[in-house]
Amino acid sequence: MQVTEHRKQRAAAGDLEFEVLNALWDGGSLSTPDVHARVGLPRELAYTTVLTVLQRLTKKGLVTRGDGRRSHVYTAVLSRDEYERERARVIAGTLIELGEVGVAAFLAEADRLDPEVLRDLRRKLGGAG
């Protein structure tokens, strides 16, 4: 699986970007002031910081921007589940690109997963569980 730079960039939302996405997933289409009220004010962020994050997410293709009455209105392009699946595909593709070392590193960390999650993964992969 070839992971394009666009897919990597799109799936790599920082903490603040992810928090803004969560606000959009929870609230639907939101104006810049609404996003600032939900994300910026609790974190004591400037309005312009939230606006910059929204612009960055738009550039990454994760949100769309429409015109509202007094400010732009932003909407998440992907649902929360679609975004998580895309992130997982990018991570899996990166592991494959890293070859045996990447897969071995993942397996070394797999013991931190919930045993039920591991059983479910084995089932999905067709292995014994």
Secondary structure, DSSP 4 states (H G I P E B T S, - for coil): ----HHHHHHH---HHHHHHHHHHHHHSSEEHHHHIIIIITTTT--HHHHHHHHHHHHHTTSEEEEE-SSSEEEEESS-HHHHHHHHHHHHHHHHHHHTHHHHHHHHHHGGGS-HHHHHHHHHHHT---
